[in-house]
Every structure is written in C-alpha cells, then in structure tokens.
Amino acid sequence: MKTKILSVVLLAAALCGSVHAARVEGWILSGARAGSYEIGEDAGESRSNKMSRFIRYTGGDASSFGTLMQQISAKNYQGKRVRFQAIVKTRDVSSWAGLWMSALRSRDERPDAFYNSQDKPIAGTTDWQLRSVTLDIPEDATVLNFGVINAGKGQVWIDELSLEVVGKDVPVDVMPGRSVPAEAPTL
C-alpha cells in the first residue's frame, strides 16, 4: 500500500513538471497587494526551453495588484528609447495583466517615464502573445523598473524577455490622458 501511494505521489510530481514558487534570481515581488501573490519559475509553461517566470494570486485581497519586476541602474539607457518585450500567457486573470516599465530620477518619488499596459489589458485565459513597452528614458534617470502586473486573481507567465535600445522609429507608449511632448514648438 505504501509503495502504491508513493508511486502516485511521484507520478503526480512528474506530471506537474518543474514548477517552483520561491525567490527568482534577479526578480522582485512587489505591488499594492504583494502579499496576495507569489512568484516563481516554470519549465512546464515555457516557449524558450528555459524556465518562464510567473506571478500567481494565492489568496487574500484581489482588489489590487502584484508585480513580478526587476529594478536596474538606468545608466546604460539614459537619453535612449528603450523597449521591454516578452511573450505573455495568462490563466484565469480576473481583472487585467500587462507589461510595464518606469524610469526614476534619483530624488523623484514618482516616475518621470511610466507605462503599465492598462489600456491594452490581457484578461481571462490566453495563449502566448508578444507584448512590449517602449519609453524614452530621461538623461538623468537613475533607476529603470520593468516587469509584469497581475491585477486580481489568476496567473501570468512571461518568457523570451528582452530589454533593448531601439530607434526613434519605434513609437513610445503613453498612458491614456497623457501626451508625448513635441520635439519642436508649433509657433
């Protein structure tokens, strides 16, 4: 009987793939309700043949959001147009999910450049789809933040990530209600 139970447990573990929720090297769990989420890596839900990363609602307050994010020095990106890109997959996202990015100056509490994809939400259960966020990073930015938001319940995976400098031909993402400053005056 014990052998049969152990076999069932081992089979279940094998079928689940390599999923672990824990500390993810280089990534941070943050957000207004970070305690309602967990982050991890998942070999079973990956297109890159590496571990995808995920953020998953675990319980508690689902009225806000959690984010799986990185925070890096903006030094290599100052004064440049930068794109954060990833493929995104969702399961049972009750509100919305999306990529985001921000740039902060050393003394600013609010980001000088910010976009969170709320106007291009991913909701429900979706297969892998390419998403991106592009911002102009200020010359004096000191910190660059980027990641994926999970607002509400559900799980979001990201894979095939890139952070790259792009040309001015790539449009900048702008939050609704804000506008990109003109490069020249209209006199």
C-alpha positions as CSV (number, residue, x, y, z in Angstrom):
1,M,0.0,0.0,0.0
2,K,2.8,2.4,0.9
3,T,4.6,1.7,-2.4
4,K,1.3,2.4,-4.3
5,I,0.9,5.8,-2.5
6,L,4.5,6.7,-3.1
7,S,4.1,5.8,-6.8
8,V,1.0,8.0,-7.1
9,V,2.8,10.9,-5.4
10,L,5.9,10.6,-7.7
11,L,3.7,10.3,-10.8
12,A,1.8,13.5,-9.8
13,A,5.0,15.3,-9.2
14,A,6.3,14.3,-12.6
15,L,3.1,15.3,-14.4
16,C,3.2,18.8,-12.7
17,G,6.6,19.5,-14.4
18,S,9.2,21.6,-12.8
19,V,7.3,24.4,-11.1
20,H,8.6,26.2,-8.0
21,A,7.4,29.3,-6.3
22,A,10.2,30.9,-4.5
23,R,12.9,33.5,-4.8
24,V,13.5,34.2,-8.5
25,E,17.1,35.3,-9.2
26,G,17.1,39.0,-10.1
27,W,13.4,39.5,-9.7
28,I,11.3,41.1,-7.0
29,L,7.7,40.6,-5.9
30,S,6.1,44.0,-5.3
31,G,2.8,45.8,-5.8
32,A,0.0,47.3,-3.8
33,R,-1.0,43.8,-2.5
34,A,2.2,41.8,-3.0
35,G,1.2,39.5,-0.1
36,S,-1.6,38.1,-2.1
37,Y,0.8,36.8,-4.8
38,E,3.8,34.5,-5.3
39,I,6.4,34.5,-8.0
40,G,8.3,31.6,-9.4
41,E,9.8,29.7,-12.4
42,D,8.1,27.1,-14.5
43,A,9.7,24.8,-17.0
44,G,6.3,23.3,-18.0
45,E,5.0,26.6,-19.3
46,S,7.8,27.8,-21.4
47,R,8.5,28.5,-25.1
48,S,12.2,29.3,-24.8
49,N,13.2,25.9,-23.4
50,K,14.3,27.7,-20.3
51,M,12.2,28.5,-17.2
52,S,9.5,31.0,-17.7
53,R,8.7,33.3,-14.8
54,F,5.3,33.7,-13.3
55,I,3.2,35.7,-10.8
56,R,0.2,33.9,-9.3
57,Y,-2.6,35.0,-7.0
58,T,-2.6,32.9,-3.8
59,G,-5.4,34.5,-1.8
60,G,-6.4,37.5,0.2
61,D,-7.2,40.9,-1.3
62,A,-7.7,40.5,-5.0
63,S,-8.9,44.1,-5.4
64,S,-5.4,45.5,-6.3
65,F,-2.3,44.1,-8.0
66,G,1.0,42.4,-7.6
67,T,4.0,42.6,-9.9
68,L,7.0,40.5,-10.8
69,M,9.7,43.0,-11.6
70,Q,13.3,43.9,-11.9
71,Q,15.0,47.1,-10.8
72,I,18.3,48.1,-12.5
73,S,20.5,51.1,-13.0
74,A,19.4,53.3,-15.8
75,K,23.0,54.3,-16.6
76,N,23.2,52.3,-19.9
77,Y,19.8,53.6,-21.0
78,Q,19.9,57.4,-20.2
79,G,18.7,59.5,-23.0
80,K,17.7,56.5,-25.1
81,R,14.5,54.9,-26.3
82,V,14.1,51.5,-24.6
83,R,11.8,48.6,-25.2
84,F,10.9,45.9,-22.7
85,Q,9.4,42.9,-24.6
86,A,8.2,39.5,-23.6
87,I,5.7,36.8,-24.6
88,V,2.9,36.7,-22.0
89,K,0.5,33.9,-21.2
90,T,-2.4,34.0,-18.7
91,R,-4.8,31.7,-16.8
92,D,-8.0,32.9,-15.2
93,V,-6.9,36.6,-14.8
94,S,-9.9,38.2,-13.2
95,S,-9.1,41.9,-13.9
96,W,-6.1,42.5,-16.1
97,A,-2.4,41.8,-16.7
98,G,0.3,43.5,-18.7
99,L,3.9,44.5,-19.1
100,W,5.1,47.8,-17.5
101,M,8.2,50.0,-17.3
102,S,9.2,53.1,-15.5
103,A,12.3,55.4,-15.1
104,L,13.0,57.3,-12.0
105,R,15.3,60.2,-11.3
106,S,17.3,60.0,-8.0
107,R,15.1,62.3,-5.9
108,D,11.8,61.7,-7.6
109,E,9.2,59.5,-5.9
110,R,7.0,59.4,-9.0
111,P,8.4,58.1,-12.2
112,D,9.3,60.5,-14.9
113,A,8.6,58.0,-17.6
114,F,5.9,55.4,-17.0
115,Y,3.6,53.0,-18.8
116,N,1.7,50.0,-17.5
117,S,-0.4,48.5,-20.4
118,Q,-3.7,49.1,-18.5
119,D,-5.1,50.4,-21.8
120,K,-4.1,47.2,-23.5
121,P,-5.2,44.6,-20.9
122,I,-4.8,40.9,-21.1
123,A,-7.6,39.1,-19.2
124,G,-9.0,35.6,-18.7
125,T,-7.1,32.7,-20.1
126,T,-4.8,33.4,-23.1
127,D,-2.1,31.6,-25.0
128,W,1.4,33.1,-25.5
129,Q,1.3,36.6,-27.1
130,L,4.0,39.1,-27.8
131,R,3.8,42.3,-25.8
132,S,6.1,45.3,-25.3
133,V,6.5,48.6,-23.6
134,T,8.6,51.4,-25.1
135,L,9.7,54.5,-23.2
136,D,12.1,57.4,-23.7
137,I,14.4,57.3,-20.7
138,P,15.4,60.7,-19.3
139,E,19.1,61.7,-19.5
140,D,19.2,62.0,-15.7
141,A,17.3,58.8,-14.9
142,T,19.0,56.6,-12.2
143,V,16.6,53.6,-11.9
144,L,14.8,51.6,-14.5
145,N,11.9,49.3,-13.4
146,F,10.1,46.8,-15.6
147,G,8.0,43.7,-15.2
148,V,4.5,42.2,-15.5
149,I,1.4,43.2,-13.5
150,N,-1.3,40.8,-12.3
151,A,-4.3,42.7,-11.2
152,G,-6.8,40.5,-9.4
153,K,-6.9,36.7,-9.4
154,G,-5.2,34.3,-11.8
155,Q,-1.7,33.6,-13.0
156,V,0.6,35.3,-15.6
157,W,3.7,33.8,-17.2
158,I,6.4,35.7,-19.1
159,D,9.1,34.2,-21.3
160,E,11.5,35.2,-24.1
161,L,12.3,38.6,-22.5
162,S,14.4,41.4,-23.9
163,L,15.4,44.9,-22.8
164,E,16.9,46.8,-25.7
165,V,17.6,50.2,-27.1
166,V,15.5,50.9,-30.1
167,G,15.4,53.6,-32.8
168,K,13.1,56.7,-32.9
169,D,11.0,54.8,-35.5
170,V,9.6,52.7,-32.7
171,P,6.7,54.5,-31.1
172,V,6.7,55.4,-27.4
173,D,3.9,54.0,-25.2
174,V,1.9,56.7,-23.5
175,M,-0.6,56.3,-20.6
176,P,-4.2,57.4,-21.6
177,G,-4.7,61.1,-20.8
178,R,-1.0,61.9,-21.2
179,S,0.8,63.0,-24.3
180,V,4.3,62.8,-25.6
181,P,6.0,66.2,-25.6
182,A,6.5,67.6,-29.1
183,E,10.1,67.6,-30.3
184,A,9.8,71.1,-31.8
185,P,7.5,74.0,-30.9
186,T,4.5,74.9,-33.0
187,L,5.0,78.7,-33.3
